[in-house]
């Protein structure tokens, strides 16, 4: 599928990245170089401290609209490199985004949180055969979620899904690390898609921390988080230790090539994120006066993943993880 962007991770061997003939060239000692068309890349995750870049490689990735996530010692993205010009009318979109009124933002946050809780209910029902009343909570979310039903849902969801003793904590025991990793890469994909839709990722609709350059990505990610939860739960059920290792990262990166139901169509998750970002751009920058009408422009996925989408061949196992498809608290 032409719209399906690839997510590649470099994590095992020192690699040199350069560009030749509009292809990203990955060179590893004593191995044949691997070439990937720049236009095929959505997110490049670099988790190998000895990786080297040419200036042209970084510029080429930015011009192709790809996001580069640089990981720290904890294996989580510490910084994101995003293109500055992701849309032909970007300045106009930025102005409209900044001028969006509070009622519109509150309606959009209501839609995102209601969708997140609904997705959590679907995951819980599939994993445990029960929904713990989450569908009812999803239907009660009001504009801006003033009752904080997102937190009430989390209090029911996590113990039911991961066990009574589990605590969702960024610095907590496994599988918190795997959840953090999945959310961090998902966040990078959201930031990339928002920039591609002509929006500024720092201008959030709910998240507003001054030291967070990706507030809007932290808004958009919410209804997509349960897909990460579903993958991590499956790993744990299969006997995985819950640590951030090669198998866990490969499973989470593979999520971007899975198909999801978006408005009755089965599309890859990466494409669903892009469509959601475009809907958010239409809602924030549109001419619609009604805040309810603006929120209706937001198209979000529903249901579990439907299977993998055929994609280009992966890179060799010892060189990088490839699914066909920054930093900040990966809450959830």
N, C-alpha and C positions, 0 to 999 in steps of 0.2 A: 504494500500500500504506500503510495507516494507521500501521504501525509504522516506516516509513522516515523517519528524521529527516534534515533538510537540513544541509549544511555550506556556509556562505557565507563568502566572503572579500571584504573591502573593502581595495583596494590602490591604485587609480589616482587618484581624485579626492577632495578633502576632502568628508566626508559628516557630516551631523547625524543622530543616532539618537534617536528618541523613541518613545513608545508611545501608541497611541490605539485604543480598542475592542479590546483584547487583540491588537493587531497591532504588530509592529515597523515603524516608518516610517523609511525611508532617504531623506533629502533632499539633493539635489545641486543646486548653482546652475544655474538656467535649464533644469531638467529636471523632468518630472513625478515626484512622490514615488513610491517603490516601497514596497508594503506586503506584509509576510510574517506570517502567523499565528504568534504566539509558540510555540504548541504544536507547530508543524512543525519548529522549529529544534533541531538537535542540538549544533552547534558553530559559533560565529561567530569568524572569524579577522580581526583588525583589523591591517592592515599599511600604514596610511596615517597619518602622524604628526599630521595636522591634523583627524583625526576627532574629533567632539564627541559627548558622551553627556548625556542628561538622567539624573537620579537614577532616575526611574521606569523608564527603559529598562534600566538595569542590574538593578534589582530585579525587573522583569518577566521578564527573561531568566533570572534565578536561580530565580524561582518556577516558571517553566515547565520547569526542569530542564536548561537549556542551559548549555554551557560557553563562556566568552568567553576567547579566547587573544589576548593583546596582544603584538605583535611589536616587536622592537627594530631597530636600524640594520642588523643582519645579516639581517633578514627572518625570523628564527626567533622562535617564541614566547618571550617573556621572563617572562611571568606568565600564570597561569590563574585565572579567576574561576569558582568552583564553588559550587553551592547548599549551604547547611548542612544542610537537611532533605530528604534524598533518599529517605527510607524511613520508614514509619510506626513501625517498631520499631528505629530506628537505634541508640539507646543500647544495647539488648540485643545487637544485632549487633556493635557495637564491642567490647563486653566479650568476646563469644565469639571474635571475631577476635583480640583481644589475648591470649586464653588458649589459642589453638591451639598444640598441642605440636610439638616439633621433628620427630618422625617424619612427621607429616602434612605439614608445610611442605616437607620434603625430597622426599616422594613427589610433591607438586604441582610442585615445581621439576623433578623428573625428567620428569614428563609434558609440561611446557611446553618443555623443551629438546629432548626426543625429537621433539616435534611440529615445533619450529623446524628441526631438522636434516633431518627428512623433507621439509618444505616446501622447504628449500634444494635438496635432491636433485631434487625435481620441477621447480623453476625451472631448474636446471642442465641437466637432461635435455631440457627443452623448448627451451632457448636454444642448447645446444651439442651435444646428442645423446649426452651421457654424464653419469654421476652421480658419478664420482670416488670411489666407495666410501662415499658418505654414508649410504645406507640401512643399511649394516652398522654404521656408527658410531651411527646413531639407535637401533638395536636393542641396543647395548651400554651405553647411558646407564643408570647406576645411581642409586639414591636419593640425591638431593642433588648428583648429578654430581661425585663426588669426583675423577674422573680428568680433569675439565675437557674433556670431549669437545666441548663447545660451541666452545672456542677451537681445538681440533684441526680441527673441521669448517670453521671460518672460514678457517684457513690453506689449506685446499684450495679452498674455495668462491670466495673473492673473486678470486684470480688466474685461475681457470678461467672465471668469469663475465665479468669486466671486463678481463681481459688481464694478462699477466705483470707489467707495470710498475705496475699499480694497487695502491695502499695505502689501506685503509680507515682514514681519519683525519678526525676531526671538522673539523680546520682544514686538511685537505689540498686538493689540486687537484681540479677538476671530474672526475667528477660528485659529489664528496663533498657539496657544498652542496645538491644536489638530494636526495640521500639524507637529509641532515640535516633538510631541510624536510619531506619525506614522513614521517619518523619523528616529528618534533615534532608535526605535526597528528594523526598516529595516536595519539600519546601523550595528546593532549588528549581524543580520543575515548574512549580507555581510561579516563582519569581520570573523565570524565563518566559512563561506564557503571558504573564501580565505585561511585561515589557513589549512582547510581540504584539499585544493588543493595543499598544499605545498608552498604557497607564504607567504611572510612577509607583514603584513598589513600596515606597516609604509613606505614601499618603493612605492610611488605612481608613476603614469604615468603623471599626471598633477598637482595634489595637492602635495605640497612639504614643507609645514610649518614644521619647526624643532620641534615645541611643539605639533605636532599632531601625535599620534602613530597609526592613522588609515587612513593615506592618501589614500591608495589603496582602502579601503572600501568607501571612499568619492568619488573616481572615479567610482567604479562599481555601486554605488547606483543610479547614474543619470537616466538611462532609466527606473528604477523601481519607481521613485518618483511619476509619474503620477497616479499610482495605489492608492497611499495614497490620492492624490488630489481627485480622483474619489469617494472614500469612504467618505471623509470629505464633499465634495459637496453634496452627497446624504444625509448625516446627516443634513446638513443645510437646504436642501430642505424639509426635513421631520419635521422641526421645532426645531431641536436641538439648544441649546444656544451657542454651539461652545466652551464650557469649557471642560477641561480635567477631565471628570467624568467617572463613571463606564460604562455607556452605550457607550460613545465615545471610551474608551479604548477597550471594548469588540469587537466593530465593527472593529476597526483597527487590533486587534490581529487576528480576524477571517479571515482577508485578506490572511494570510499565508496558509490557507487551501483552498482558491479559486483556481480554475484551470485557466491557461492561455495558449495561443497558443505559443508553442515553436517549430519552425521548422515544423509546420503542425501537431504537437501532442499536446493534451491537458494534461498538467501536473500541479501539485500544484505549487503555486508561490514559496514556499520554495525550491522545487526541481529545479525550473527554475533558482533561484539564484545560487544554487550549480552548475548547468550545465554552467552557465555564468562564474562562478569563474574558473571552469575547463578549459573552452575555453580561458580565460585570461591567465591561467597558461601555456597552450599550446602555446599561442602567444608570451608570454614573455620568456619562457624557451625552445622553440622549436629550431630546426635547420634550419628552413626556412629563406632564405636570403632576400627574397622580403618582404618589410614592408607591402605592400598591401596583400600579401599572408598570413602574420601573422595575420593581422586584420580580414581576412576572417574566421579565426578559432573561432572568437567570436560569439557565438549564443545567441541572445537576443529575448525576447518575443515581441509579437505584438498584439495589440487589447485589448479590455476590458476583465475583468474577465468573466469566462464562467459558474460559479457556484461552489458550495462547494464540496470538495472531502470528501468522507466518511472517518471518522477518529475514533480513540478510544474515548470512552465516556468522556465528560468533567468532571472536578472536580465540586463539589457543588458550587452554585453561591456565597455563603457567604465566601468561602475559597480561591478561586483563579479563574482567568479567564484562559481558555485553548482553544487555537485554534489548529486544527489538524496539524498542521504543526510540547556610551561612551562620551564618552564625546567629544564635538566638535560642531561647528556651524551647525545645521540642516538647511542649506540654501535651496534654491529651486527655 
